Amino acid sequence: MTEELLGLYKLGLINIQPILRNLPVERLIEEGLLNGEVVMGMKGATMVDTGAYTGRSPKDKYFVEEPTSVDNLWWGPVNQRVSETIFNELLSKIIEYYNNSDSKTYIFDGFAGADKKNRLSLRVIAKRAWQAHFCHNMFICPNEGELNRFEPEFTIINASEVTDELFEEHGLNSETFVIFNLQKKIVIIGGTEYGGEMKKGIFSVLHYYLPLKGILSMHCSANVDANNENAALFFGLSGTGKTTLSTDPERPLIGDDEHGWSDNGIFNFEGGCYAKTINLNPEDEPDIFNAIRHGAMLENVVYNEDRIIDFTDSSKTENTRVSYPLEHIKNSLFAQGKDSLSGHPKIIIFLTCDAYGILPPVSKLTTEQAMYQFISGYTAKVAGTERGVTEPTATFSPCYGGPFLTLHPLRYAELLKEKIEKHDVNVYLVNTGWSGGSAQSGAKRISIKNTRAMISAILDGTIEYSEFETDPLFGLSIPTTLQGVDITVLNPRESWQDKELYDKNAIKLAQLFIDNFKTYGDDVLYLESAGPKPVYVKEKI
């Protein structure tokens, strides 16, 4: 197929033959092997090293300051400004690189969004076969009829070999760049091979366009009951148990990471999963382990000369990953021959891992509290998880996906409120962290048995029959009893032997919430009363 027939002339791509478009996975694997990009690994999965970058490069992510989006974007460290002049200069450099290259060009045309009324048609242009394979796994592949009439709404031009040597003159952070032009509907990538830049780049794009149409874009997993009803959403940052707790043999998976909530219900943005594999073992995460087979692609794992993988080895990176299509997850809607969408959810669960041991293991939220917790997006890193972290450290990521938001967090929170109220959704906060003390003090983490019993009580509705008491500091409604759950862990203060020490640490955590919430400006102040009570904090101090 020629550049003219594909409309690539409009981008200035006039000499990029041969073009290999939407190859089947077998051919993509073959191309990757022939090019020396990948090697064959366990059970027929391929393995790739992404070079210097083994994760996203958030400091190198920019948005063009242009008239159609300048008043909507949430400008700051997440969405940095760059001029259209610099974008055009780097785009021209990439186009010249493509036009003067004699290597193959790989194109993936597909969709982001299982809801056909609200999906984004996207095109990815790359020089690496494995990058096309990654997109084949992660986005939704078109059928033959859709491919024949395909018109891309958004285009990623991946030129990972191209760098910006003039980055200092351009006022950029480094030679690497990931730049979005929402007016031209183009993303250009240079200097990094990491596949996640493409996945999360489109997520950021959807975070912009969908809320402007009244559709809530969400960083969450989702599952449904066996009748494809009573959907549940699981929000949570890394380490909170989002993947583990949303994986349920009785409830098919809609998706594990990115979803939209429209007037029709929930829909998965993706056609695959991008799972962490560090310390992966078949007993704890059998679904992910079993998904590693022909068609899957592992990133940056350590293996020996016999291609045996050591999943415990983090010498390349802690962020080892595997991408695979949803059909590799046996208990998913897609594997059952269904589209990855469902009706409106009945349950929302916010997951946090509170290493301070302060928040209750489970609590029910009012709509305003849901907005407050959603904007806060709290969890706590445990000592030893990162270099320099020697004690529990609070982490706040708005909407449980701060690095990918393009609008102010309140825009998403107000959409969440609208949908919660319209569809009568119950919202719960579940703490998978510590009880009876902090992680630093040697206290024990809340058992997975207790946490699963709480999740089950939420999903089957039996939690609604419990009596509740209100925490005076955080204002959270805590069940006093819950079937299958050790009663001694339900009220966090009662689980501490030293009640005064609990109060002292609780006030510290409450103040962290309060201080963080102020960073979102005056527009969110009306929600302060749904968080920790400042008066209570002041009295205790």
C-alpha positions as CSV (number, residue, x, y, z in Angstrom):
1,M,0.0,0.0,0.0
2,T,1.3,3.4,-0.9
3,E,1.8,6.6,1.1
4,E,-0.8,8.3,-1.1
5,L,-3.5,5.7,-0.5
6,L,-3.0,5.8,3.3
7,G,-3.1,9.6,3.3
8,L,0.5,9.8,4.6
9,Y,1.3,12.6,2.1
10,K,-0.6,14.9,4.3
11,L,2.1,14.4,7.0
12,G,4.9,14.9,4.5
13,L,5.7,11.1,4.4
14,I,6.4,10.6,0.7
15,N,9.2,8.0,0.6
16,I,8.8,5.4,3.3
17,Q,8.5,2.1,1.4
18,P,8.2,-0.7,2.2
19,I,5.1,-0.1,4.3
20,L,3.9,-3.1,6.4
21,R,0.4,-2.3,7.7
22,N,-1.5,-4.3,10.4
23,L,0.5,-7.4,10.1
24,P,-0.9,-10.5,11.9
25,V,0.9,-11.3,15.1
26,E,2.8,-14.2,13.5
27,R,4.4,-11.8,11.0
28,L,5.1,-9.2,13.6
29,I,7.0,-11.8,15.7
30,E,8.9,-12.9,12.6
31,E,9.8,-9.3,11.6
32,G,11.0,-8.6,15.2
33,L,13.2,-11.7,15.0
34,L,14.5,-11.0,11.5
35,N,15.4,-7.4,12.5
36,G,17.2,-8.6,15.7
37,E,14.8,-6.6,17.9
38,V,13.5,-9.4,20.0
39,V,14.3,-13.0,21.0
40,M,12.0,-15.9,21.7
41,G,11.2,-16.6,25.3
42,M,9.0,-18.8,27.4
43,K,6.0,-20.5,25.8
44,G,6.6,-18.7,22.6
45,A,6.5,-15.1,24.0
46,T,9.0,-12.7,22.7
47,M,11.4,-10.6,24.8
48,V,12.6,-7.1,24.1
49,D,15.0,-4.7,25.8
50,T,13.9,-1.0,25.5
51,G,17.4,0.5,26.0
52,A,18.1,3.4,28.3
53,Y,14.4,4.0,29.0
54,T,12.6,1.2,30.9
55,G,9.7,3.4,31.9
56,R,7.9,6.6,30.9
57,S,9.8,9.9,30.8
58,P,7.3,12.3,32.4
59,K,9.7,15.2,32.4
60,D,10.0,15.0,28.6
61,K,6.2,15.1,28.0
62,Y,4.9,18.3,26.5
63,F,1.7,19.8,25.0
64,V,1.7,22.4,22.2
65,E,0.3,25.7,23.4
66,E,-2.3,26.3,20.7
67,P,-5.7,28.0,20.6
68,T,-8.0,25.0,20.6
69,S,-6.8,23.6,23.9
70,V,-4.9,26.3,25.8
71,D,-7.8,27.2,28.0
72,N,-8.7,23.6,28.8
73,L,-5.4,22.0,29.6
74,W,-4.2,21.7,33.2
75,W,-0.9,23.3,32.7
76,G,2.0,22.4,35.1
77,P,4.6,19.7,35.7
78,V,2.3,17.0,34.2
79,N,1.3,19.0,31.1
80,Q,4.3,21.2,30.2
81,R,4.0,23.9,27.5
82,V,6.0,23.9,24.3
83,S,5.6,26.2,21.3
84,E,4.2,25.2,18.0
85,T,7.5,26.4,16.4
86,I,9.5,23.8,18.3
87,F,6.9,21.1,17.6
88,N,7.0,21.9,13.9
89,E,10.8,21.8,13.9
90,L,11.0,18.4,15.6
91,L,8.2,17.1,13.4
92,S,10.1,18.1,10.3
93,K,13.2,16.3,11.7
94,I,11.2,13.1,12.2
95,I,9.6,13.4,8.7
96,E,13.1,13.8,7.1
97,Y,14.3,10.8,9.1
98,Y,11.5,8.6,7.8
99,N,11.8,9.9,4.2
100,N,15.5,9.2,4.1
101,S,15.4,5.8,5.8
102,D,15.6,2.6,3.7
103,S,14.3,0.4,6.5
104,K,10.7,-0.9,6.7
105,T,7.9,1.2,8.1
106,Y,5.3,-0.5,10.3
107,I,1.8,0.9,10.7
108,F,-0.8,-0.1,13.1
109,D,-4.4,1.2,12.5
110,G,-6.9,0.5,15.3
111,F,-9.0,1.8,18.0
112,A,-9.0,3.0,21.6
113,G,-12.3,2.3,23.1
114,A,-14.6,-0.8,23.0
115,D,-17.7,1.5,22.7
116,K,-18.0,2.0,18.9
117,K,-19.9,5.3,19.5
118,N,-17.1,6.8,21.6
119,R,-13.9,5.1,20.4
120,L,-10.9,6.9,19.0
121,S,-9.5,5.7,15.7
122,L,-5.7,5.9,15.9
123,R,-2.7,5.3,13.7
124,V,0.8,4.4,14.9
125,I,3.7,4.8,12.6
126,A,7.0,3.1,13.7
127,K,10.3,1.8,12.6
128,R,10.4,-1.0,15.1
129,A,8.4,-4.2,14.4
130,W,8.1,-4.8,18.1
131,Q,6.5,-1.4,18.7
132,A,3.8,-2.4,16.1
133,H,3.4,-5.7,17.9
134,F,3.0,-3.8,21.2
135,C,0.2,-1.7,19.7
136,H,-1.4,-4.8,18.2
137,N,-1.5,-6.2,21.8
138,M,-2.6,-3.1,23.6
139,F,-5.2,-1.4,21.3
140,I,-8.3,-2.8,19.6
141,C,-7.6,-4.4,16.2
142,P,-10.1,-3.6,13.4
143,N,-11.8,-6.2,11.4
144,E,-11.2,-6.4,7.6
145,G,-14.2,-4.1,6.8
146,E,-13.1,-1.5,9.4
147,L,-9.5,-1.6,8.1
148,N,-10.6,-1.0,4.5
149,R,-12.5,2.2,5.4
150,F,-10.2,3.3,8.2
151,E,-9.6,7.0,8.7
152,P,-7.3,7.9,11.7
153,E,-8.5,10.6,14.1
154,F,-5.1,10.7,15.9
155,T,-1.6,9.7,14.8
156,I,1.5,8.7,16.8
157,I,4.7,9.0,14.9
158,N,7.3,7.1,16.8
159,A,10.9,7.9,15.9
160,S,12.7,6.5,18.9
161,E,16.1,6.9,17.1
162,V,15.6,10.6,16.6
163,T,16.8,12.9,19.4
164,D,16.7,16.7,20.0
165,E,20.3,17.8,20.2
166,L,19.1,21.4,20.5
167,F,17.0,20.6,23.6
168,E,18.7,23.3,25.8
169,E,18.1,25.9,23.1
170,H,14.5,24.7,22.8
171,G,14.0,25.0,26.6
172,L,13.3,21.2,26.9
173,N,14.5,18.8,29.7
174,S,16.6,16.4,27.6
175,E,17.2,15.1,24.1
176,T,14.1,12.9,24.5
177,F,10.7,14.3,23.7
178,V,7.0,13.2,23.7
179,I,5.0,16.1,22.3
180,F,1.2,16.3,21.8
181,N,-0.4,18.6,19.3
182,L,-4.1,18.4,20.1
183,Q,-5.0,20.8,17.2
184,K,-3.2,18.7,14.6
185,K,-4.0,15.5,16.5
186,I,-0.5,14.2,16.3
187,V,1.9,12.8,18.9
188,I,5.6,12.7,18.1
189,I,8.0,10.5,20.1
190,G,11.8,10.7,19.9
191,G,14.7,9.5,22.0
192,T,12.9,6.7,23.9
193,E,11.9,3.2,22.8
194,Y,9.7,2.5,25.8
195,G,6.4,1.1,24.6
196,G,4.3,2.5,27.4
197,E,4.8,6.0,26.0
198,M,2.4,5.0,23.2
199,K,-0.2,3.4,25.5
200,K,-0.2,6.2,28.0
201,G,0.0,8.8,25.4
202,I,-3.3,7.8,23.9
203,F,-4.7,7.5,27.5
204,S,-3.8,11.2,28.0
205,V,-5.5,12.1,24.7
206,L,-8.7,10.3,25.8
207,H,-8.4,12.1,29.2
208,Y,-8.7,15.3,27.2
209,Y,-11.4,14.6,24.6
210,L,-13.8,12.3,26.4
211,P,-14.6,14.5,29.5
212,L,-15.4,17.4,27.2
213,K,-18.1,15.2,25.8
214,G,-19.4,14.2,29.2
215,I,-17.6,10.8,29.3
216,L,-15.6,10.1,32.4
217,S,-12.1,8.7,31.6
218,M,-10.7,6.6,34.4
219,H,-7.5,4.9,35.5
220,C,-9.1,1.8,37.0
221,S,-9.8,-1.9,36.5
222,A,-13.4,-3.2,36.0
223,N,-15.3,-6.5,36.3
224,V,-18.9,-7.7,36.1
225,D,-20.9,-10.6,37.4
226,A,-21.5,-13.8,35.3
227,N,-24.6,-12.2,33.7
228,N,-22.5,-9.2,32.5
229,E,-24.3,-7.0,35.1
230,N,-23.5,-5.2,38.3
231,A,-20.2,-3.8,37.1
232,A,-17.6,-2.8,39.7
233,L,-14.7,-0.3,39.3
234,F,-11.4,-0.6,41.2
235,F,-9.3,2.5,41.5
236,G,-5.8,2.4,43.1
237,L,-2.2,3.3,42.6
238,S,0.6,0.7,42.3
239,G,0.9,-1.6,45.2
240,T,-2.7,-1.2,46.5
241,G,-3.9,-4.5,45.1
242,K,-5.9,-3.3,42.1
243,T,-5.0,-6.1,39.8
244,T,-5.2,-8.8,42.4
245,L,-8.5,-7.8,43.9
246,S,-10.3,-7.1,40.6
247,T,-9.3,-10.6,39.4
248,D,-12.1,-12.8,40.5
249,P,-13.0,-16.3,39.2
250,E,-16.7,-15.5,39.6
251,R,-16.6,-12.1,37.9
252,P,-15.3,-11.7,34.3
253,L,-12.8,-9.0,33.7
254,I,-13.8,-6.0,31.5
255,G,-10.3,-4.6,31.6
256,D,-7.4,-4.0,34.0
257,D,-6.3,-0.4,33.6
258,E,-8.2,2.2,31.5
259,H,-11.9,2.7,31.1
260,G,-14.6,5.2,30.1
261,W,-18.0,5.8,31.6
262,S,-20.5,7.1,29.1
263,D,-24.3,7.4,29.1
264,N,-24.3,3.8,27.9
265,G,-22.1,2.4,30.7
266,I,-18.5,1.2,31.1
267,F,-16.2,0.4,28.3
268,N,-12.5,-0.7,28.2
269,F,-10.2,1.6,26.3
270,E,-7.8,-1.2,25.5
271,G,-7.6,-4.5,23.7
272,G,-4.9,-5.9,26.0
273,C,-3.1,-5.8,29.3
274,Y,0.3,-4.3,30.3
275,A,1.2,-6.1,33.5
276,K,4.2,-5.8,35.8
277,T,6.2,-9.0,36.0
278,I,8.7,-8.2,38.8
279,N,8.6,-11.1,41.3
280,L,5.8,-12.8,39.2
281,N,5.0,-16.3,40.2
282,P,2.2,-18.6,39.1
283,E,0.7,-19.1,42.6
284,D,0.1,-15.4,43.4
285,E,-0.9,-14.2,39.9
286,P,-1.8,-17.2,37.8
287,D,-3.7,-15.1,35.2
288,I,-0.7,-13.0,34.3
289,F,1.7,-15.9,34.4
290,N,-0.6,-18.0,32.1
291,A,-1.0,-15.1,29.7
292,I,2.7,-15.3,28.9
293,R,2.6,-17.3,25.7
294,H,2.7,-17.0,21.9
295,G,1.7,-13.4,21.1
296,A,2.7,-11.9,24.4
297,M,5.8,-9.7,24.6
298,L,8.0,-9.3,27.7
299,E,10.0,-6.1,28.3
300,N,13.3,-5.8,30.1
301,V,13.2,-9.1,31.9
302,V,16.4,-10.8,32.8
303,Y,17.1,-14.3,31.3
304,N,20.0,-16.7,30.9
305,E,21.5,-18.2,27.8
306,D,18.8,-20.9,27.8
307,R,16.1,-18.1,27.8
308,I,15.0,-19.0,31.3
309,I,13.6,-15.8,32.9
310,D,14.4,-14.7,36.4
311,F,11.4,-12.7,37.4
312,T,13.0,-11.7,40.7
313,D,15.9,-10.0,39.0
314,S,15.5,-6.2,38.9
315,S,19.0,-5.4,37.7
316,K,17.6,-3.9,34.4
317,T,14.6,-2.3,36.1
318,E,11.9,-2.7,38.7
319,N,9.4,-2.0,35.9
320,T,9.6,-5.3,34.0
321,R,6.4,-5.7,32.0
322,V,4.5,-8.0,29.7
323,S,1.9,-7.0,27.1
324,Y,-0.7,-9.5,25.8
325,P,-4.2,-9.3,24.2
326,L,-7.3,-9.7,26.4
327,E,-8.0,-13.0,24.9
328,H,-5.1,-14.4,26.9
329,I,-7.2,-13.8,30.1
330,K,-9.5,-16.8,30.2
331,N,-12.0,-15.1,32.5
332,S,-12.5,-11.9,30.5
333,L,-15.4,-10.7,28.5
334,F,-13.3,-10.6,25.4
335,A,-12.1,-14.2,25.7
336,Q,-15.8,-15.1,26.0
337,G,-16.4,-13.6,22.6
338,K,-18.0,-10.4,24.0
339,D,-17.1,-6.8,23.7
340,S,-15.3,-5.3,26.7
341,L,-18.2,-3.2,27.9
342,S,-21.0,-3.3,30.4
343,G,-23.8,-1.3,31.9
344,H,-23.5,1.3,34.6
345,P,-21.5,0.2,37.7
346,K,-23.2,-0.4,41.0
347,I,-20.0,-0.3,43.0
348,I,-16.9,1.8,43.1
349,I,-13.9,0.8,45.2
350,F,-11.0,3.1,46.0
351,L,-8.0,1.1,47.1
352,T,-5.2,2.5,49.2
353,C,-2.3,0.9,51.0
354,D,-1.9,3.0,54.1
355,A,1.5,2.2,55.5
356,Y,0.8,4.5,58.5
357,G,-1.9,2.1,59.8
358,I,-4.4,4.9,60.2
359,L,-7.2,4.5,57.7
360,P,-9.9,1.9,58.3
361,P,-9.8,-1.4,56.3
362,V,-13.1,-0.6,54.8
363,S,-15.4,2.4,54.9
364,K,-18.4,3.8,53.0
365,L,-18.2,7.2,51.4
366,T,-20.7,9.9,50.7
367,T,-20.7,11.4,47.2
368,E,-18.7,14.4,48.5
369,Q,-16.3,12.2,50.3
370,A,-15.9,10.2,47.1
371,M,-15.0,13.3,45.2
372,Y,-12.5,14.3,47.9
373,Q,-10.8,10.9,48.0
374,F,-10.9,10.8,44.2
375,I,-9.1,14.1,43.9
376,S,-6.7,13.1,46.6
377,G,-5.8,9.7,45.2
378,Y,-3.9,8.7,48.4
379,T,-1.6,5.7,49.1
380,A,1.7,5.4,51.0
381,K,5.0,4.0,49.9
382,V,6.6,1.5,52.3
383,A,10.2,1.9,53.5
384,G,12.6,0.1,51.2
385,T,10.4,0.1,48.1
386,E,12.5,3.0,46.6
387,R,16.0,4.3,47.2
388,G,15.9,6.9,50.1
389,V,12.5,5.8,51.4
390,T,13.3,4.9,55.0
391,E,9.8,5.4,56.5
392,P,6.2,5.4,55.3
393,T,5.8,8.1,52.7
394,A,2.4,9.6,51.6
395,T,1.7,9.7,47.9
396,F,-1.1,11.7,46.3
397,S,-2.0,11.2,42.7
398,P,-5.2,13.0,41.7
399,C,-8.0,10.7,40.3
400,Y,-5.6,7.8,40.9
401,G,-3.8,8.7,37.6
402,G,-2.2,12.1,38.0
403,P,0.5,11.6,35.4
404,F,-2.1,11.1,32.6
405,L,-4.6,13.9,33.5
406,T,-4.9,16.7,30.9
407,L,-7.7,18.6,32.6
408,H,-7.9,19.9,36.1
409,P,-8.8,17.0,38.6
410,L,-12.0,18.8,39.6
411,R,-13.4,18.3,36.0
412,Y,-13.1,14.5,36.4
413,A,-14.4,14.6,40.0
414,E,-17.5,16.6,39.0
415,L,-18.2,14.1,36.3
416,L,-17.8,11.3,38.8
417,K,-20.3,12.9,41.1
418,E,-22.8,13.4,38.3
419,K,-22.7,9.7,37.4
420,I,-22.7,8.4,41.0
421,E,-25.9,10.4,41.7
422,K,-27.6,9.5,38.4
423,H,-27.0,5.8,38.7
424,D,-27.2,5.4,42.5
425,V,-23.7,4.0,42.9
426,N,-22.2,3.0,46.3
427,V,-18.6,4.0,46.9
428,Y,-16.2,2.5,49.3
429,L,-12.6,3.1,50.5
430,V,-10.7,-0.1,51.1
431,N,-7.3,0.0,52.9
432,T,-5.0,-2.9,52.0
433,G,-2.2,-1.5,54.2
434,W,-1.3,-2.0,57.9
435,S,-3.3,-2.5,61.1
436,G,-2.4,-2.1,64.7
437,G,0.6,0.2,63.9
438,S,2.6,1.5,61.0
439,A,4.7,-0.6,58.6
440,Q,7.8,1.0,60.2
441,S,6.7,-0.2,63.7
442,G,6.6,-3.8,62.7
443,A,2.8,-4.1,62.6
444,K,1.2,-6.6,60.3
445,R,-0.4,-5.8,57.0
446,I,-4.1,-6.5,56.8
447,S,-4.5,-10.1,55.6
448,I,-5.5,-10.8,52.0
449,K,-8.2,-13.1,53.6
450,N,-9.8,-10.2,55.4
451,T,-9.5,-7.9,52.5
452,R,-11.1,-10.4,50.1
453,A,-13.9,-10.9,52.6
454,M,-14.5,-7.1,52.6
455,I,-14.5,-6.9,48.8
456,S,-17.0,-9.9,48.7
457,A,-19.3,-8.1,51.2
458,I,-19.2,-5.0,49.1
459,L,-19.9,-6.8,45.9
460,D,-22.7,-9.0,47.2
461,G,-24.2,-6.1,49.2
462,T,-24.1,-7.7,52.6
463,I,-22.0,-4.8,53.9
464,E,-25.2,-2.6,53.7
465,Y,-26.7,-4.6,56.5
466,S,-23.9,-3.7,58.9
467,E,-24.1,-1.0,61.6
468,F,-21.7,1.9,61.0
469,E,-19.8,4.2,63.2
470,T,-18.2,7.5,62.2
471,D,-14.5,8.2,62.5
472,P,-14.3,11.7,64.2
473,L,-11.2,12.8,62.3
474,F,-11.6,11.6,58.7
475,G,-15.4,11.4,58.9
476,L,-15.5,7.9,57.4
477,S,-18.3,5.5,58.0
478,I,-16.9,2.3,59.4
479,P,-18.8,-1.0,59.7
480,T,-18.7,-2.3,63.3
481,T,-19.1,-5.9,62.1
482,L,-18.7,-7.7,58.8
483,Q,-19.2,-11.4,58.0
484,G,-15.9,-13.2,57.5
485,V,-13.7,-10.3,58.8
486,D,-11.8,-10.2,62.0
487,I,-13.7,-7.6,64.1
488,T,-10.5,-6.4,65.7
489,V,-9.2,-4.8,62.5
490,L,-12.3,-2.9,61.4
491,N,-11.7,0.1,63.7
492,P,-8.1,1.1,63.2
493,R,-7.8,3.0,66.5
494,E,-9.0,0.0,68.5
495,S,-6.4,-2.2,66.8
496,W,-3.5,0.0,68.2
497,Q,-2.3,-0.8,71.7
498,D,-1.1,2.8,72.2
499,K,-4.2,4.9,71.4
500,E,-2.3,8.2,72.0
501,L,0.3,7.2,69.4
502,Y,-2.5,6.4,67.0
503,D,-4.1,9.8,67.5
504,K,-0.7,11.5,67.0
505,N,-0.1,9.7,63.7
506,A,-3.6,10.1,62.5
507,I,-3.4,13.9,62.9
508,K,-0.1,13.9,60.9
509,L,-1.8,12.0,58.1
510,A,-4.9,14.2,58.2
511,Q,-2.7,17.3,57.9
512,L,-1.0,15.7,54.8
513,F,-4.4,15.3,53.2
514,I,-5.3,18.9,54.0
515,D,-2.1,20.3,52.7
516,N,-2.2,18.3,49.5
517,F,-5.8,19.3,48.8
518,K,-4.9,23.0,48.9
519,T,-2.6,22.5,46.0
520,Y,-5.6,22.1,43.6
521,G,-6.7,25.8,44.1
522,D,-9.7,27.6,45.3
523,D,-12.1,25.7,43.0
524,V,-12.0,22.6,45.2
525,L,-12.3,24.3,48.5
526,Y,-16.0,23.6,48.8
527,L,-15.1,19.9,49.2
528,E,-12.8,20.5,52.2
529,S,-15.5,19.5,54.6
530,A,-15.6,16.0,53.0
531,G,-12.0,15.4,54.1
532,P,-10.3,15.4,57.5
533,K,-11.7,18.0,59.9
534,P,-9.2,20.9,60.4
535,V,-10.9,21.9,63.6
536,Y,-10.4,18.5,65.1
537,V,-6.8,18.5,64.0
538,K,-6.2,21.9,65.6
539,E,-7.9,20.8,68.9
540,K,-5.8,17.6,69.1
541,I,-2.6,19.6,68.4
